[in-house]
Amino acid sequence: MARIPNDLIDLIRSEADIVEVLSGFVTLKKAGQNYLGLCPFHDEKTPSFSVNLQRQIFHCFGCGKGGNVFTFLMEHENISFIEAVRHLAHHLNITIPETNKTSEADSEAESLSRVTQFATDFYHQTLLKSDQKEFVRRYTVKRGLAEKVIKRFSLGYAPDGWDRLLKSAAKQGINIEWLTKAGLAKTSGNRSYDTFRKRLMFPIQGPSGRVVGFGGRALSDEEQPKYLNSPESLIYRKSQILYGLYQARDIIREKGQVFIVEGYMDLLALNNHGIENVVAICGTALTRDQARLLARYTKQAFLVYDSDQAGIRATWRAIEPLVESGMWTQIVRLPENTDPDTYVGQYGGPRFLKLVEQADSIAEFMSHQSNVQESGSREEVFRTLTNLIKKTTNLVHREQYREEAERCFPALQSLLASELRQPVMIRRDLRPPQTDQKSLLGGDLVERGLVQLMLIEKPIAEFVENQLELEDFKNPLYKKIAGYIFGQLTGSTYDPSSLIDTINDEAIKRVISELINIADSGINLKERAHDHITRIKHKCLKESMSNLIGEIKQMEKEGRTNELNEAMATYMELKEQEKNLLQ
């Protein structure tokens, strides 16, 4: 069997939408944070098959089957892991190169990834090492780009000259063929040259953090084109990538909302003012794939496009995919002839956030852009609103959109009522199944709760690793899971969905999928983890003291005085540790 590189498997997993894929086999309906349906693996009348979109994990609370999108295809179609990867790659239109395991070590995806990372480092170091008097440095100062923002996004500089990157790549043994495939070099006749020259460079990263392409901004308005972007490749599909998502995804989850802007500089300007839950579409219309990708991290989106006519048209186009993905969508209206970059540059971050507080609903946005006194415009608004509201997958949002529409367009109220005021019943059998905590596999609710928190957030897992040893987990099941989690912390990404692919034990896979599908986003996660850690440490101390008491009694009985004194000293130390722990 031909080898599929791990990087390409990661790309396929990250690009897949588990709800979309599984919906081809199971009828899923939104219920709270998850999606529920009738399990395809056993007969049931009440839905117990749960899919967590954010974590890309499914679990059946009836039969116990669980895992990621690959696991589902393997179980449902009775195919191997490699066949599941290939099936999903075909579904996503991702080409898997045919590579021989023994004769060809590197795949095209791996080679492209190495080349894009090399170029990122080259451009970034060129910028960092440039003199403050150089034009590029004066340009970054003029645009207000702080050093921390430059480093956070690995911004770079493609120096003036025809072959600076080519020469540096040659020294590293990188073939020009790979630079050309990555869109970093071009050939004309017998001459090859750098694609990007004298430009501020923006590395574009996929959800896993891998650099997949570049954008380059001319340093003066006289140079054209103003922006130059990488062509699409095996690892770069513009319709499925959002600039800045890799850096913003954790803060998006934390804030519970995302700002969507049009360009690199808009995103960087907001970051420069401390507003970090931002992504950019970078010159393309927002796609359904991008909207579904965002919906994994939050359910509230703010469109912050340019205030010119092109920006308004782009806003109209972006609303539908966001609504369809189940995101509550609002529009931040900027003053005329401004964009997010110029606005925060002139007025600052706090004033921008004030604008956000006054953001328009979809209906309010349409009311500002339409004249319902004209029959043609009125019909267009009615048709657009009703289609949008019908397409939302979130029943609560549907009702809110309807109320906003009727408030903003009283003249359309009767029409909207007849189209939209259909009773929507939330079936009782679509409520998330209740789990009997006493029957949970493993039995130890403290260790179980801690492992569950570790699966929710990487910082929690890192915190636990610093506080506990693996041996502190007494339950064999949760000890194994904690070990797998600790092992993933050394990698560049932290993804419970990819973790499942590294585990051969089906029982452990099922417990992980169950923990994820009953996990709440919650609050005070670190405080809760600290409480679990304290209880585990206390239990370990109690066990050590109990064992020591038994040894002390035996020493007293046998008259082993010297050993008895040492044992008593150790016991007192343990008592002091217990006192300090419980303070």
N, C-alpha and C positions, 0 to 999 in steps of 0.2 A: 504494500500500500504506500502511495506517495506521501511524503511527510508534509504536513501543513504547519507552517511556522507559528509559534506561540503569539507573536505580534499580530498576525493575521487573524488568529482565533479570537484574540482580545478585541480586534476591530469589529469582527462580525458580531460578537456578543454585545459590544457597546452600541452598535448601530441598530440592533434588533429592538423592536417594541414587543415585549412579551404579551401584552394584551391583544395587540393586532394579530400576532402569529397564532396565539391560542384561540382567538375568536373564529379562526377558520375551522376549528374542531369542536369548540364549546360555545354555547350562547352565554355571554357574560354581561352582567348588569352591575352598574356602580352601586356600592353599598358602603357608605362611610369612606374610609381611606382606601379600601380595596375593591376588587371586582369579584362577584360571586356567580357561580353557575352550578349545574348538575355535573358531578364528577364523571368523566368518560371512562374511568377505570373500574367502577363498580356501580351496581344498580342502586338508585336512590330517588326519592320523591322530593326531599327537601335539600336545597343546595347547600353543600358543605365544601365545595371546591373554591378556594380563595386564591386570588392573584394580587400580589403587591406590585403595582406599577413602578413605584419609586425604587424599590430594591430589586426589581426584575426577578421575583421568586414566586413560585406557586406552591400551594399545600392543600391537600384534602384532609379535612378534619374527620372524615368518615373512615377512609381506608388507610390514611397515613402517608400516601405517596406525596413526594415533594421534590423540588429542585428548581433549576433554571430552565431557560428555553431549550437548551440542548437536551437536558434530562427528559423534558416532556416529549420531544420528538423521538428520542430513543425508546421510551416506554410505550408511547402511543403507536408508533410505526414499526416497532420491533426492529430497530436498526442500530448500527454501531455508532460510537461517538463521532468517528470520522465522517460517516455517512450523514449524521445529523448536521455536522458543521457544513458539509457540502450542500445539503438540502437548504439550509438557511442562507448560505452564500448565494445560491441561485435565486432564492426569493428576494434577496436584497440587491441583485444584479452586481455582486462582487465576484470578480474573477479570481479563482484559485489557480496559480501556476502549477503545472505538472512538474514536480521536482522529484528526482530519484534520491532515496534516502542515503545511498552510499556514494553516488558520484557527484551530486550537486548539493553542497552544504547550505547555500544561501538561497532564499526565495527573492523574488522581485520586491515583495513588500518589505522584507527585512533590509534589503539593500537600499531601497528608497528611504527607509526610516533612518538608516545610518547616515545617508547623504544629507537629508534635511537637518538632522541634529548637528552634523559637522558644520553646515552652512550657518545654522543658528549661532553656534559658538563663535564662528569666524566673524560674523557681522556684529555680534554683541561685544566681543572683545575689542573689535575695531572702534566701536563707539566709546567704550569705557576708557580705552587708552588714548583717545583723541585729545588734543590740547583744547583747553577751554576757549582759546581764541579762534579755533577752527570753525568754519562756517556751520557744520552740522551741530556743534555745541551751541553756537549762538542761536541756531534755529530751535533747538530743544528748550533753551531758556526763554526765547520769544514765545513759544507755545506753552510755556508754564509747566513743562514736564519735570516733576520732581525725580530725584535720583532713585527713590524707592519704587516709583512707578516704572521707571526704565528697567530696573532689575526684576521687578515682579513679573513683567511681561516679556523679559529678555529682548527688549528693543535693541536694534542694531543699526549699523551704517554700512551700506554697500559703497565702498570708496570709489572715487573717480578713477578711471582707467579701464581698459578693455579686458584685462585678464587677471586681475588681482585674486579673485576667488579661484580661478582655474589653476593658477600657479600654486596657491596654498593647498588645493586639493591634490595636485600631482605629488607634492611632497609627502602626502599621507597615503599615497598609493590608490587614490580614488579615480576611477576611469571616467573620462569625459562622457561616456555613454550614459552613466547613471546621473550625472549632473544634467544632461539634456533631458532624460526621462522625467527628472524632478522639476523641469522648467527653470533650472538655474543657469543653463548655458544654451547658446544657440550656435548654429553652424551656417556659414554662407560661403559656398564654394569650398575652398581648402582652409578657410579661416574660421576658427571658433572663438567665441567671446562671451563674457559675462552677460546674462540677461539683465540683471539689476546693477545699475551704476549711479553713483551720486544720489542715493535715495535713503530716506529713513525707513528701516525695515521692521515689519510686524510679523513675527512668526505666528502661524495659525496652528493651534493645537486641537486635537480631537478630545473627546470626553475622557480618554485614558491618560492624556498628557502628552501623547506623541505628537511631534511637529509633523504636519501633513502638507503644509504649503506656506506661502509668504504673500504679503502685500508690501508694496514699496511706494512711498510718497515722495514726489519731487520736492526739492527744498526751495524752489521758487515757482511762482505761478506762471513764469514764462516757459518753463520746461513742460513738455507734454509727452505722454499723457500725465495728468496730475497724479493718478493712481495706476500702478501696474501690478497685476495679480498673477499668481501661479496658475498654470492650466490645471485642469482636473487630471487625476492619475488614479492608479490602483488604490492609493491610500487617501485620496483627497476628492471628495464629492461636495461641492459647494452647497447643494440643497440639504445636506445632512450635517453641516458643521455650523456652529455659532462661535464667533470670535469672543474670547474671554470667558467662555463657559467653564473651562477647566479651572481657572483661577477663582471664579465666582460661585461655583456650585455649592460649596459649604455655607457661604454667607447667604445665598439665596434660600437654602433650607432654613437657616436660622431666622432670617427676616420674614420668611413666608411670602415673599414677593420678588418680582424681577422687573427691571427696567429694560426695555428693548429699544435700542438706538440704531441709527443707520450705518455709522462709520466708525473706524478705528479711533479717530481723534475725539469723537463724542464720548466714547467709552473711557478713553484715557483721561479726558478732562474731568469727568465725574469721579473717577478713581482718585485723581489728584486732589479732589475736595472731600475725600473720605467716603464717597458713595460707591460701594464696591459690588453691589448686587446688580450688575449690569452685563448685558450681552449685546453684541452687534451683529447685524446681518451682512454688512459689508458689500453693498452694491447689488444685492439680489433681493427679489421679493421674498417675504417670509413664507416658507413652505410648510406643508402639513408635517413633514418629517421633523422639521425644526421645532414646530409647536409641540408635537408629541414628545420630543426630547426634553423640552422645557417642563412639560407637565409631570415629568418624573421627579422634579425638584420642588415645584410649588404649584399652587392653584390660583395665583393672582398675578396678573401681568399688567404693566403700564406701558403703553406705546408712547415713545418720546421721539417723534420724528421731526424733521425740519419743518418750519412754519410756511415754507413756500408751497406753490401749487403741486410741485412734484412730490413733496413730503406729504401733503394732504391726500393725494391719490394713492401713495404707498400705504398710508394709514388705513384707507378704505380696504385695500387688498389684504392687509395683515389681520384684520379683525376676524374674518371667517375661519381661518385655520386655528386661531387661538380659541374661539368659541367652541369649535368642533372638538378640540382636545380637552374640553371641560374646564378651561381656565376662565376665572372672572376677569373680564377685560375692561380697562379704562384708558382714557386718552389724556395725556398731559398736553395742554395747549400752550405753546410758547408764544411770546409776542411776535408780531410780524417781522419778517426778515432776520430771524434768529434761529440758531440751532443749539443743541445742548452744550456744545463746546463754547460758543460765544456767550451763551447765557450765563453759565457758571463762571466764566472768565470775568464777566462784567459785574455780576451780582453775588456770586458765591454759592456754596452748597446749601446753607440754611434757607436762603430765599427760594432755591430750587425746590427744596422739600416742602416749602409752603405752597408752591404751585401744585405739587403732588397731592396735597391735602384737598385741593380744589379741583382735582381731575374730573373730567367729564365721563359720564356713563356713555355707552354706545349711542343711546337715544339722544342724549344731550349733544354729543358730537355731531350727529346727523342733523339735529335741529339748527345748529350753527351753520351747516353747510348746505341746507336745502330750504326751498321756499314752498311750503305745503299749500300756499294759496294757488299755486299753479297746478293744474290737474296732472300734467305729465310728471312733475317733480313729486307730487303727492303719491301717485301710483308707484313711482320708483321707491320712495321711502317705505311705503307699506309692504311692497314685495320684498325688499331687502331685509327689513326688520323681521317679518314673519318667517322668512327662510332661515335667518340667523337663529332666531329663538327656537325654531323647531330642530335645528341641528345640534344644539347644546346637549351634551351627555349628562350634565349635572342638573338634577331636578330642582334644587334650590335656586340655582342661577337662572334657570328657565323662568321661574316665578318672579324673580327680581328684575330680569330683563323686561318681562311683560309689564310689570308695574311702572318701570321707568318709561317705557314706550307710551303707555297710556297717559302718564303725567306730562310728558313732553309734547305729545301730539293729541290733544283732546279731540280734534276734528276726526281722528282716525279711531277713536275709542271703540265705536260700535263694530267697525270692521275687524279690529284686533281682537275684540271680545269673541266674535263669532269664529275666528280662526284659531285662537289660542286658549280660550277659557274652557278647555276640555279637562274634566277631572282627571288628575294623575294620582293613581293609588300606589302607594309603596307597599308591596306585598310583604306580609309577615314572614314568609319563608325565604325572603332575601336579606333578612337581618343576619349579621355575622353570628356564627354559631358560638354558643357559650361553652367555655372550656372548664371542665372540672379540675381544679388545681390539684386535688388529691390524687387524681389518676394520671397526672403527667408523668411521662417516662423519666426515670431517674430519681424522682422523689424529693431531691434536695432543692427546695424553693429558693433558698438564698443563693446558692451557686448558679442555679438556673437563671434567676433574675439578673445576676451580674453578667453572665455570658450573653444574655439577651441585650443588655445595655452595650456590651462590647461590639455586638453585631450592628447596632444602630449607628455608632460614630467611631471613627478612628481615634480621635483624642481620648475617648473613654478607654479604648483598648490599650493605648499607650500609657494612660494613667494607671490602669490595673497592672500592666507589666512592670511598672516602676514600684508598685506597692506590694505585689505578691510574687511568690515563687510558684512554679507550676505544681510543685508538690503540695502546696497549700490547698489545692482542690482535692478533696477526699473522694468525691463521687467520680468513678472512672469515666463515665460518659462526658461530664462537663470538663473534666481534666483533659480529655482528648480534644474536645472542641476548642478549649482555651489554647491548647498547644498549636492547633491549626491556625488560630487567629494570630497568636504571637508570631508564627512563622511568616504570615502575610505582611506583618508590619515592616519587614525589611525591604519590601518592594516599593516601587514608585507609585503604585495605586493600591487602594483598599476597597475591595468590592466583594461583598458576600456572594454575589452571583458567580464570580470567577472562582471564589474559594471552593464552591461545590464541585467544580471540575477537578480539583486536586485530591478529592477524597474518594476512596474506594468503598468505605463502609456505608452501606445503604441506610442502616439505622441512624447513623450520625447525620447523614444528608437530610433524613426526614425530620430529625429534631431541629436542625438549623432552619429548614424551610418553615416549620411550625412556629418557631420563635420569631422569625421575621414577620410572618403573616398575622401574629397576634400582638406585635409590638406597636405601642403608641409612640407618636412623635414626642409627646410628653414635654415636661419642663423640669428644670433642676436635675438634669441627667447626672452631672458630676456629683452632686450632693447625694443622690440615690446610690450611685456607685460607691461613694465613700462609706455610706452606711452598710452596704453589703460587705465591703472589704473589712470594715471594723468587726462585723459579726463573724466573718470567716477567720480573721486573726484571733478573735476571742475564743472561738471554738478550738483552734489549734493550740492555744495556750492552755485551755482547760484540759485538753487531751494530754498534753505534755505533763501538766501538774498531776493529773490523775495517775498517769503511769509512774511518775516519780514518787508519789505517795506510796504506791505499792512496793517500789524498790526500797524506800526508806523503812517501811515496816519489816521487810525481810532482813535488812541490814541490822535493825535493832534486835531482831530475834536472834541473829547469828553473832552479835557483838562486834561487827566490823566498824569500829569507832572512826578510823581515819576516813573511810569511804562515806560514813554517815555524815560527818561534818561537811564534806564537799557537797554531798547531795542536798543537805539542808541549805547551804549557801546558794546553790543553784535554784532551789525551790523559792527562796526569798527574792532572787533576781526575777524569776518568772512572775511572782506576785507583784513586784514593782512594775514590770512591763504591763501587767493587766491593769494596774491602777492608772498608769499613764495613758493606756489605750482608751479607757472608759471615761477619761476626764472630759 
